[in-house]
Amino acid sequence: MIRALQAGLQTVFPFFCNLKMSDLQSIPPATTTPSSLSPEPLLIDAAGVLHRPVGAGARIVSLVPSLTELLFDLGLGARLVGRTAFCVHPKDRVKTVSSVGGTKTINMRKLRRLAPTHAIVNIDETPRLLAEQLTAEGIEVVVTHPVEVADNLTLYRLIGSVFGAEAAAEALSERFRQAYSTTIDAARGRPSRRVLYLIWKDPWMTVTRETYVSRMLALAGWHTVPATADRRYPAITLDEPLLTDVDLVLFASEPFPFQPRHIKAFRATHPGHAAKALAIDGEMVSWYGSRAVAGLAYLAALVREHDVQRP
C-alpha cells in the first residue's frame, strides 16, 4: 500500500518533489493583495499567454483537481468534458465527467475522442512535456500558478474571463476577500508558531515557505520550517533538534493519508513532543481555487480552537 502511495505522490505531484528553488527564478513573485485587484477582465495566464474569451462552445479538460472543482463552482461544469482520476470534487457531479488519466500522464486516445478546445494545467502539477503535447494537439492550454493565497483572486478572474463566467468569478472573489479578512483577524493578537507540516512518510517530507500551503498557514501566524531549502518539498529527518525547534507538528491528510494511528505512533516515539502533534485537512490548506474560501474559514477556526487548547 505504501509503495503504491509513494508512486501516487509522483503521479499527483509529478515534479515538485525534485523541483529546485533555482527552477523557479523565471517565475515572477506574486505581489497582488486582495485589495489591489480590479474586476477588469484578465486574459493573460501564468505563462504570459494571451487568451481570447470563449463562450458556450468551449470544451474544457482540467488536469488539476482543485481547478476542476473551481470550474463547477463558477457554473462551468457543463463545459467540462475531461478530468483526471484525482479530480474528486464536487463528489456528486464530477463522476459524470470522463477521466483521461492522471495529472502526469494521460490517455491521448481518450483525450482526442473528447475533442477538447482548452486544457487547464498548473506549473507545479503538470509536466512541461505534457503541456507541450496538448499544444501540439491543437488544444489551447491555460496555465495557472497560484503561490500567494491572494493569487486565488487572479485565478478566479482568469478562468472567469476566458470562459465567460465573470459574474460568478466576482461573486466568488467577494466571498474570498471576506474569508481572507476573517483569517487575518483570527491570527491578530495571537503568538506566531513554528510548525512542521508533514506531507509524506518514508521518507518524511515537508514544505518550504515558497509553497502555497506554507503561505496559507502563514496567514494564521503558523510559519513552516525549514525556512529555506534547495527544494520546495524536501525530505527531512524527524529528530530531536528539529522537533525541539517547532511548536506544532501537523500531519496532513494528503498527499500521504496520515491517520490517527500515525499520530499515535509519533507520540509514542517522541513522548516529549506528543502534545505538538495535530491532524490537519490537507485539502483545506493546500487546494487553491474555490476550496480556498472554505479553507480560510477552516484555518481560522483551527487557530481559534488550538489557541483555546494551548494558550
Protein Blocks (a to p, Z undefined) as FASTA:
>chain_A
ZZmmmmmmmmmmmmlmmmcfklmmmpccdfbdfklpcfbdcfbdfkopacddddfkbccd
dfbfklmmmmmmnopmmmpmbdcfklmbdfklmmmpccebdfkbccfklmmmnopabdcd
dfklmcfklmmmmmmnopacdddddfbfmlmmmmmmmmmmmnopmmmmmmmmmmmmmmmm
mmmmmmgopacddddddfbehiaddddfkbfklmmmmmnopacddfbdfbfbdcddddfk
lmmmpmbdcddfbfblcdfklmmmmmmmmmmlmmmpccddfklmmmgcjklmmmmmmmmm
mmmmmmmmmZZ
